[in-house]
Amino acid sequence: MRLTTRQMTMIAVFPALMAATASINIPMVSEFPAITLQTLFVFIAALLMDYKGAGISMFVYVLLGAIWIPVFAGNTGGMGILLSKSGGFLIGFIIAAIFISYFKNIKFINNDFIRYFIVLVLGNLIIYMCGSAYIAYLINGDAWLVFKGMSIFYPGDIIKIIAAIYVYVRIRQHITYERA
């Protein structure tokens, strides 16, 4: 895979933005990870890049955290975080970024906002499914019950999805080669 300077820059910028926003968090109860703005940047990265670039960007973010660089929520890092309750969500970032980037341009609905909204909601569900499954595994519980327990996150995630679409529509002509 041959990358242009623009693609390499985009791949590098989003792990940095995610690390910067990870330090701003709201701690949650013991079973759930903290609330951060990281998913907002997963969504924006996935919308602005192709699926390879978005996947590599999220992989770089997870890799940086795995090698003890404090980029995860609360300025933490290390393999211990990947093996904790946050691990499934972090792996979900990679899968969701690839999914969103791949499906954002498939025109199943003519309205761009609704199409982006549906794709981002599905990408967010991928993050939740990965996180729920891993938490359920760690606590030896039911993934569906953990997934339902995450309903406290839904309103904030809808706001992040709308914000990501707004930002993407405003900056895509200046950053990508896509046109409205």
KEGUFI-232526 format. One line per 4 residues: number of its first residue (from 1); their letters; for each residue z, x, y of N, C-alpha, C. Coordinates in nm, 4 decimals. Each point is the difference from the previous one (the first is absolute). Example, Ala and Ser with C-alpha at 12.3 -4.5 7.8 and 13.67 -1.06 7.14 Angstrom:
REM residues 2
1> as> 0.7800 1.3190 -0.5690 0.0000 -0.0890 0.1190 0.0000 0.0900 0.1200 ~ -0.0720 -0.0350 0.1050 0.0060 0.0820 0.1190 0.0730 -0.0770 0.1090
This chain:
REM residues 180
1> mrlt> 0.0000 0.0854 -0.1185 0.0000 -0.0854 0.1185 0.0000 0.0892 0.1238 ~ -0.0983 -0.0158 0.0816 -0.0127 0.0793 0.1223 0.0506 -0.0834 0.1174 ~ 0.0966 0.0533 0.0735 0.0608 -0.0730 0.1109 -0.0444 0.0582 0.1337 ~ -0.0239 -0.0884 0.0959 -0.0316 0.0441 0.1353 0.1307 0.0313 0.0734
5> trqm> -0.0128 0.0635 0.1144 0.1178 0.0314 0.0808 0.0711 -0.1282 0.0414 ~ -0.0764 -0.1017 0.0338 0.0582 -0.1292 0.0390 0.0802 -0.0594 -0.1147 ~ -0.0544 0.0011 -0.1212 0.0693 -0.0557 -0.1156 0.1274 0.0781 -0.0303 ~ -0.0071 0.1335 0.0066 0.1198 0.0807 -0.0253 0.1080 -0.0271 0.1043
9> tmia> -0.0424 -0.0186 0.1243 0.0959 -0.0305 0.1060 0.0662 -0.1343 -0.0246 ~ -0.0786 -0.1002 -0.0359 0.0560 -0.1326 -0.0282 0.0954 0.0056 -0.1190 ~ -0.0378 0.0735 -0.1030 0.0849 0.0125 -0.1180 0.1332 0.0645 0.0376 ~ -0.0017 0.0961 0.0919 0.1225 0.0695 0.0410 0.0847 -0.0800 0.0983
13> vfpa> -0.0638 -0.0785 0.0846 0.0733 -0.0725 0.1042 0.0917 -0.1075 -0.0582 ~ -0.0460 -0.0724 -0.1000 0.0790 -0.1126 -0.0473 0.1275 0.0389 -0.0745 ~ 0.0018 0.1059 -0.0802 0.1304 0.0418 -0.0530 0.0975 0.0390 0.1114 ~ -0.0528 0.0618 0.1064 0.0863 0.0365 0.1128 0.0554 -0.1248 0.0698
17> lmaa> -0.0857 -0.1000 0.0212 0.0464 -0.1239 0.0630 0.1015 -0.0726 -0.0887 ~ -0.0242 0.0012 -0.1305 0.0941 -0.0653 -0.0918 0.1331 0.0734 -0.0012 ~ -0.0031 0.1323 0.0059 0.1241 0.0773 0.0039 0.0767 -0.0287 0.1283 ~ -0.0724 -0.0107 0.1108 0.0652 -0.0280 0.1281 0.0657 -0.1370 0.0009
21> tasi> -0.0647 -0.0987 -0.0593 0.0581 -0.1347 -0.0003 0.1029 -0.0193 -0.1098 ~ 0.0026 0.0863 -0.0992 0.0981 -0.0128 -0.1083 0.1409 0.0282 0.0491 ~ 0.0120 0.0791 0.1059 0.1336 0.0314 0.0510 0.0616 -0.1173 0.0748 ~ -0.0821 -0.0968 0.0379 0.0488 -0.1221 0.0644 0.0099 -0.1051 -0.1097
25> nipm> 0.1207 -0.0272 -0.0474 0.0124 -0.0938 -0.1111 0.1226 -0.0875 0.0137 ~ -0.0053 -0.1127 -0.0694 0.1128 -0.0936 -0.0071 0.0474 0.0005 -0.1444 ~ 0.1190 0.0546 -0.0278 0.0485 0.0038 -0.1383 0.0203 -0.1411 -0.0563 ~ -0.0259 -0.0142 -0.1295 0.0145 -0.1292 -0.0674 0.1083 0.0094 -0.1069
29> vsef> 0.0201 -0.1100 -0.0707 0.0970 -0.0028 -0.1082 -0.0408 0.0987 -0.1077 ~ 0.0874 0.0279 -0.0930 -0.0164 0.1106 -0.0941 -0.1274 -0.0050 -0.0838 ~ -0.0513 -0.1165 -0.0373 -0.1172 -0.0061 -0.0867 -0.1315 0.0230 0.0726 ~ -0.0004 -0.0139 0.1313 -0.1247 0.0064 0.0737 -0.0050 0.1214 0.0915
33> pait> -0.1209 0.0531 0.0215 -0.0134 0.1123 0.0940 0.0114 -0.0497 0.1442 ~ 0.0098 0.0944 0.0922 0.0126 -0.0337 0.1416 -0.1303 -0.0587 0.0534 ~ 0.0111 -0.0771 0.1075 -0.1176 -0.0536 0.0688 -0.0504 0.1077 0.0958 ~ -0.1284 0.0332 -0.0112 -0.0626 0.0988 0.0885 -0.1360 -0.0532 0.0455
37> lqtl> -0.0653 0.0769 0.0845 -0.1355 -0.0351 0.0436 -0.1064 0.0703 -0.0841 ~ 0.0395 0.0603 -0.1112 -0.0945 0.0751 -0.0812 -0.1162 -0.0861 -0.0482 ~ 0.0272 -0.1222 -0.0407 -0.1089 -0.0834 -0.0509 -0.1034 -0.0294 0.1087 ~ 0.0425 -0.0079 0.1247 -0.0952 -0.0194 0.1095 -0.1033 0.1120 -0.0014
41> fvfi> 0.0436 0.1235 -0.0205 -0.0926 0.1122 0.0004 -0.0773 0.0129 -0.1306 ~ 0.0548 -0.0518 -0.1100 -0.0792 -0.0096 -0.1229 -0.1182 -0.0930 0.0263 ~ 0.0278 -0.1149 0.0634 -0.1047 -0.0978 0.0283 -0.1051 0.0562 0.0954 ~ 0.0436 0.0633 0.1091 -0.0946 0.0527 0.0987 -0.0840 0.1121 -0.0617
45> aall> 0.0636 0.0884 -0.0764 -0.0741 0.1081 -0.0655 -0.1047 -0.0567 -0.0948 ~ 0.0383 -0.1000 -0.0760 -0.0926 -0.0598 -0.0967 -0.1158 -0.0703 0.0697 ~ 0.0265 -0.0604 0.1139 -0.1068 -0.0672 0.0728 -0.0954 0.1001 0.0667 ~ 0.0515 0.1128 0.0455 -0.0818 0.0958 0.0744 -0.0773 0.0980 -0.0876
49> mdyk> 0.0467 0.0228 -0.1227 -0.0640 0.1002 -0.0859 -0.0651 -0.0655 -0.1209 ~ -0.0843 0.0782 -0.0683 -0.0535 -0.0473 -0.1265 0.1096 0.0107 -0.1060 ~ -0.0255 -0.0539 -0.1175 0.1063 -0.0064 -0.1003 0.0444 0.1381 -0.0482 ~ -0.0895 0.0965 -0.0017 0.0403 0.1347 -0.0418 0.0916 0.0638 0.1041
53> gagi> -0.0394 -0.0099 0.1255 0.0804 0.0582 0.1072 0.1363 -0.0650 0.0118 ~ 0.0035 -0.1326 -0.0106 0.1279 -0.0710 0.0096 0.0902 0.0366 -0.1176 ~ -0.0570 0.0069 -0.1193 0.0789 0.0372 -0.1177 0.0529 0.1421 0.0103 ~ -0.0857 0.0917 0.0456 0.0440 0.1395 0.0157 0.1091 0.0089 0.1056
57> smfv> -0.0165 -0.0724 0.1101 0.0984 0.0024 0.1075 0.1376 -0.0463 -0.0491 ~ 0.0040 -0.1088 -0.0750 0.1282 -0.0493 -0.0516 0.0558 0.0929 -0.1074 ~ -0.0892 0.0595 -0.0798 0.0446 0.0962 -0.1004 0.0627 0.1216 0.0672 ~ -0.0611 0.0477 0.1091 0.0553 0.1130 0.0757 0.1391 -0.0352 0.0515
61> yvll> 0.0159 -0.1213 0.0505 0.1312 -0.0436 0.0492 0.1043 0.0051 -0.1116 ~ -0.0323 -0.0569 -0.1159 0.0942 -0.0013 -0.1123 0.0257 0.1430 -0.0482 ~ -0.1031 0.0814 -0.0047 0.0148 0.1387 -0.0431 0.0898 0.0785 0.0958 ~ -0.0183 -0.0188 0.1295 0.0856 0.0676 0.0982 0.1466 -0.0362 -0.0220
65> gaiw> 0.0266 -0.1276 -0.0241 0.1371 -0.0415 -0.0261 0.0529 0.0541 -0.1311 ~ -0.0862 0.0087 -0.0998 0.0425 0.0486 -0.1318 0.0406 0.1471 0.0033 ~ -0.0576 0.0771 0.0924 0.0348 0.1420 0.0076 0.1077 0.0253 0.1059 ~ 0.0837 -0.0966 0.0223 0.1207 0.0095 0.0834 -0.0260 0.0069 0.1497
69> ipvf> -0.1150 -0.0368 0.0451 -0.0210 -0.0129 0.1436 0.0517 -0.1383 0.0371 ~ 0.0888 -0.0102 0.0997 0.0662 -0.1288 0.0285 -0.0911 -0.1007 0.0715 ~ -0.0905 -0.0623 -0.0764 -0.0948 -0.0949 0.0573 0.0278 -0.1440 -0.0425 ~ 0.0902 -0.0200 -0.0949 0.0294 -0.1349 -0.0468 0.1043 -0.0660 0.0899
73> agnt> 0.0267 -0.1270 -0.0234 0.0932 -0.0778 0.0824 0.1333 0.0735 0.0167 ~ 0.0484 0.0029 0.1231 0.1265 0.0658 0.0293 -0.0101 0.1510 0.0001 ~ -0.1198 0.0546 0.0222 -0.0233 0.1448 -0.0008 0.0476 0.0653 -0.1290 ~ -0.0405 -0.0574 -0.1121 0.0351 0.0555 -0.1304 -0.1268 0.0475 -0.0693
77> ggmg> 0.0182 0.0750 -0.1049 -0.1120 0.0477 -0.0792 0.0495 0.0468 -0.1351 ~ -0.0909 0.0296 -0.0884 0.0349 0.0520 -0.1311 -0.0388 -0.0943 -0.1119 ~ -0.0045 0.0558 -0.1193 -0.0349 -0.0802 -0.1171 0.1033 -0.1090 -0.0259 ~ 0.1231 0.0231 0.0438 0.1039 -0.1013 -0.0182 -0.0353 -0.1310 0.0682
81> ills> -0.0674 0.0062 0.1127 -0.0416 -0.1216 0.0700 -0.1089 -0.0711 -0.0796 ~ -0.0938 0.0778 -0.0558 -0.1049 -0.0619 -0.0816 0.0576 -0.0649 -0.1255 ~ 0.1110 0.0514 -0.0479 0.0621 -0.0560 -0.1194 0.1034 -0.1070 0.0340 ~ 0.0225 -0.0244 0.1294 0.0965 -0.1018 0.0425 -0.0702 -0.1338 0.0223
85> ksgg> 0.0707 -0.0939 0.0584 -0.0533 -0.1349 0.0230 -0.1241 -0.0016 0.0898 ~ -0.0212 0.1045 0.0785 -0.1165 0.0064 0.0882 -0.1258 0.0499 -0.0702 ~ 0.0130 0.0602 -0.1168 -0.1124 0.0635 -0.0674 -0.1174 -0.0919 -0.0280 ~ 0.0277 -0.1200 -0.0468 -0.1075 -0.0939 -0.0298 -0.0777 -0.0395 0.1244
89> flig> 0.0700 -0.0156 0.1106 -0.0661 -0.0354 0.1253 -0.0893 0.1145 0.0466 ~ 0.0487 0.1240 -0.0136 -0.0778 0.1160 0.0427 -0.1282 0.0137 -0.0822 ~ 0.0082 -0.0215 -0.1297 -0.1201 0.0022 -0.0844 -0.0895 -0.1187 0.0369 ~ 0.0611 -0.1129 0.0324 -0.0754 -0.1181 0.0434 -0.0802 0.0253 0.1266
93> fiia> 0.0496 0.0891 0.0892 -0.0747 0.0344 0.1208 -0.1371 0.0559 -0.0362 ~ -0.0037 0.0872 -0.0997 -0.1254 0.0637 -0.0401 -0.0967 -0.1046 -0.0558 ~ 0.0494 -0.0815 -0.0916 -0.0847 -0.1013 -0.0642 -0.0482 -0.1027 0.1020 ~ 0.0902 -0.0452 0.0878 -0.0367 -0.1000 0.1009 -0.1024 0.0555 0.0986
97> aifi> 0.0146 0.1242 0.0405 -0.0956 0.0593 0.0944 -0.1401 0.0044 -0.0611 ~ -0.0080 0.0376 -0.1257 -0.1305 0.0038 -0.0677 -0.0573 -0.1413 -0.0099 ~ 0.0832 -0.0963 -0.0400 -0.0439 -0.1395 -0.0142 -0.0505 -0.0558 0.1330 ~ 0.0797 0.0151 0.1052 -0.0363 -0.0548 0.1313 -0.1295 0.0637 0.0507
101> syfk> -0.0090 0.1318 -0.0100 -0.1205 0.0696 0.0474 -0.1245 -0.0429 -0.0750 ~ 0.0154 -0.0236 -0.1276 -0.1158 -0.0389 -0.0809 -0.0447 -0.1425 0.0312 ~ 0.0956 -0.0919 0.0134 -0.0346 -0.1414 0.0144 -0.0133 -0.0495 0.1437 ~ 0.0290 0.0810 0.0996 -0.0055 -0.0465 0.1397 -0.1403 -0.0392 0.0438
105> nikf> -0.1017 0.0615 -0.0576 -0.1367 -0.0252 0.0434 -0.0756 -0.0984 -0.0870 ~ 0.0634 -0.0535 -0.1025 -0.0659 -0.0991 -0.0847 0.0096 -0.1352 0.0712 ~ -0.1129 -0.0561 0.0331 -0.0026 -0.1219 0.0804 0.0100 -0.1249 -0.0873 ~ 0.1221 -0.0338 -0.0382 0.0224 -0.1227 -0.0758 0.0315 -0.1160 0.0936
109> innd> 0.0295 0.0298 0.1265 0.0202 -0.1004 0.1044 -0.0657 0.0560 0.1261 ~ -0.0691 -0.0839 0.0749 -0.0710 0.0482 0.1186 0.0917 0.0331 0.1169 ~ 0.1194 -0.0536 0.0047 0.0936 0.0277 0.1078 0.0707 0.1332 -0.0288 ~ -0.0216 0.0997 0.0866 0.0569 0.1325 -0.0225 0.1521 -0.0017 -0.0046
113> firy> 0.0647 -0.0700 0.0944 0.1461 -0.0017 0.0042 0.0577 -0.0537 -0.1306 ~ -0.0536 -0.1115 -0.0462 0.0522 -0.0603 -0.1245 -0.0262 0.0928 -0.1186 ~ -0.1169 0.0621 -0.0047 -0.0309 0.0925 -0.1095 0.0960 0.1182 0.0004 ~ 0.0218 0.0617 0.1158 0.0935 0.1122 0.0081 0.1419 -0.0457 -0.0350
117> fivl> 0.0367 -0.1162 0.0478 0.1345 -0.0520 -0.0275 0.0217 -0.0165 -0.1508 ~ -0.0970 -0.0614 -0.0673 0.0127 -0.0215 -0.1455 0.0065 0.1335 -0.0734 ~ -0.0849 0.0942 0.0357 -0.0012 0.1296 -0.0677 0.1323 0.0739 0.0248 ~ 0.0521 -0.0062 0.1225 0.1268 0.0672 0.0289 0.1174 -0.0670 -0.0707
121> vlgn> -0.0011 -0.1320 -0.0087 0.1062 -0.0691 -0.0742 -0.0051 0.0405 -0.1473 ~ -0.1192 0.0065 -0.0569 -0.0127 0.0437 -0.1396 0.0448 0.1450 -0.0169 ~ -0.0340 0.0841 0.0958 0.0471 0.1388 -0.0041 0.1512 0.0075 0.0093 ~ 0.0582 -0.0834 0.0842 0.1460 -0.0045 0.0122 0.0625 -0.0482 -0.1305
125> liiy> -0.0643 -0.0957 -0.0649 0.0504 -0.0468 -0.1300 -0.0046 0.1124 -0.1039 ~ -0.1000 0.0848 0.0069 -0.0063 0.1145 -0.0911 0.1201 0.0910 0.0224 ~ 0.0321 0.0256 0.1270 0.1175 0.0824 0.0305 0.1257 -0.0654 -0.0558 ~ 0.0147 -0.1307 0.0217 0.1167 -0.0720 -0.0514 0.0059 0.0001 -0.1519
129> mcgs> -0.1150 -0.0170 -0.0649 -0.0005 -0.0022 -0.1465 0.0418 0.1351 -0.0569 ~ -0.0525 0.1071 0.0570 0.0395 0.1340 -0.0470 0.1488 0.0235 0.0240 ~ 0.0460 -0.0357 0.1192 0.1416 0.0182 0.0325 0.0911 -0.0862 -0.0850 ~ -0.0368 -0.1264 -0.0188 0.0811 -0.0923 -0.0805 0.0077 0.0444 -0.1451
133> ayia> -0.1139 0.0396 -0.0530 -0.0029 0.0433 -0.1401 0.0891 0.1222 -0.0203 ~ -0.0041 0.0932 0.0936 0.0800 0.1214 -0.0158 0.1490 -0.0272 0.0197 ~ 0.0339 -0.0834 0.0983 0.1405 -0.0362 0.0184 0.0515 -0.0737 -0.1223 ~ -0.0795 -0.0926 -0.0530 0.0402 -0.0733 -0.1205 0.0223 0.0961 -0.1161
137> ylin> -0.0854 0.1000 -0.0104 0.0165 0.1008 -0.1050 0.1312 0.0765 0.0191 ~ 0.0285 0.0388 0.1259 0.1211 0.0782 0.0270 0.1281 -0.0784 -0.0268 ~ -0.0001 -0.1283 0.0350 0.1220 -0.0802 -0.0175 -0.0011 -0.0802 -0.1294 ~ -0.1058 0.0213 -0.0795 -0.0154 -0.0724 -0.1264 0.0032 -0.1512 0.0245
141> gdaw> -0.0787 -0.0420 0.0992 -0.0030 -0.1406 0.0387 -0.1387 -0.0593 -0.0130 ~ -0.0157 -0.1167 0.0592 -0.1252 -0.0744 -0.0046 -0.0801 0.0284 0.1270 ~ -0.1229 0.0487 -0.0160 -0.0844 0.0350 0.1149 -0.0280 -0.1213 0.0880 ~ -0.0172 -0.1168 -0.0597 -0.0283 -0.1198 0.0784 0.1186 -0.0358 0.0902
145> lvfk> 0.1211 0.0134 -0.0508 0.1180 -0.0284 0.0813 0.0133 0.1007 0.1143 ~ -0.0293 0.1262 -0.0275 0.0038 0.1009 0.1057 -0.1065 -0.0314 0.1044 ~ -0.1199 -0.0377 -0.0456 -0.1095 -0.0343 0.0908 0.0397 -0.1174 0.0898 ~ 0.0605 -0.1030 -0.0591 0.0438 -0.1159 0.0803 0.1105 0.0390 0.0965
149> gmsi> 0.0843 0.0948 -0.0392 0.1082 0.0441 0.0876 -0.0485 0.0733 0.1232 ~ -0.1234 0.0455 -0.0038 -0.0561 0.0717 0.1143 -0.0522 -0.0920 0.1086 ~ 0.0253 -0.1281 -0.0133 -0.0501 -0.0960 0.0982 0.0515 0.0288 0.1406 ~ 0.1090 0.0733 0.0123 0.0504 0.0345 0.1331 -0.0964 0.0913 0.0751
153> fypg> -0.0878 0.0681 -0.0723 -0.0963 0.0899 0.0617 -0.1268 -0.0707 0.0466 ~ -0.0300 -0.1170 -0.0513 -0.1290 -0.0662 0.0242 -0.0310 -0.0249 0.1474 ~ 0.0923 -0.0556 0.0792 -0.0349 -0.0246 0.1417 -0.0385 0.1284 0.0742 ~ 0.0742 0.1062 -0.0218 -0.0318 0.1269 0.0650 -0.1340 0.0555 -0.0448
157> diik> -0.0315 -0.0197 -0.1278 -0.1272 0.0495 -0.0509 -0.1179 -0.0784 0.0562 ~ 0.0171 -0.1284 0.0222 -0.1069 -0.0794 0.0631 -0.0247 0.0519 0.1419 ~ 0.1064 0.0320 0.0719 -0.0144 0.0554 0.1351 -0.0718 0.1345 -0.0063 ~ 0.0346 0.0846 -0.0975 -0.0671 0.1305 -0.0145 -0.1475 -0.0174 -0.0351
161> iiaa> -0.0315 -0.0988 -0.0818 -0.1391 -0.0251 -0.0377 -0.0812 -0.0426 0.1221 ~ 0.0540 -0.0911 0.0778 -0.0701 -0.0451 0.1210 -0.0156 0.1158 0.0985 ~ 0.1038 0.0818 0.0155 -0.0077 0.1159 0.0892 -0.1054 0.0995 -0.0490 ~ -0.0075 0.0225 -0.1307 -0.0990 0.0929 -0.0550 -0.1420 -0.0494 0.0264
165> iyvy> -0.0222 -0.1289 -0.0181 -0.1328 -0.0565 0.0268 -0.0348 0.0146 0.1475 ~ 0.0950 -0.0299 0.0867 -0.0222 0.0112 0.1435 -0.0372 0.1436 0.0384 ~ 0.0767 0.0960 -0.0485 -0.0271 0.1412 0.0301 -0.1359 0.0410 -0.0554 ~ -0.0277 -0.0383 -0.1227 -0.1273 0.0367 -0.0635 -0.1193 -0.0546 0.0777
169> vrir> 0.0033 -0.1256 0.0354 -0.1115 -0.0611 0.0723 -0.0198 0.0690 0.1356 ~ 0.1098 0.0403 0.0633 -0.0094 0.0654 0.1315 -0.0521 0.1434 -0.0066 ~ 0.0339 0.0739 -0.1058 -0.0346 0.1424 -0.0002 -0.1090 0.0397 -0.0983 ~ -0.0448 -0.0898 -0.0859 -0.0947 0.0414 -0.1045 -0.1305 0.0555 0.0541
173> qhit> -0.0523 -0.0536 0.1105 -0.1261 0.0510 0.0532 0.0154 0.1409 0.0549 ~ 0.1209 0.0361 0.0403 0.0232 0.1309 0.0598 0.0346 0.1069 -0.1046 ~ 0.0470 -0.0431 -0.1151 0.0453 0.0948 -0.1016 -0.0930 0.0045 -0.1210 ~ -0.0515 -0.1128 -0.0411 -0.0868 -0.0032 -0.1170 -0.1436 -0.0201 0.0448
177> yera> -0.0892 -0.0022 -0.0954 -0.1400 -0.0276 0.0298 -0.0326 -0.1466 -0.0196 ~ 0.1020 -0.0802 -0.0290 -0.0208 -0.1432 -0.0170 -0.0184 -0.0661 0.1356 ~ -0.0730 -0.1069 0.0024 -0.0156 -0.0765 0.1219 0.0442 -0.1416 -0.0247 ~ 0.0466 -0.0642 0.1039 0.0508 -0.1370 -0.0122 -0.1096 -0.0951 -0.0393
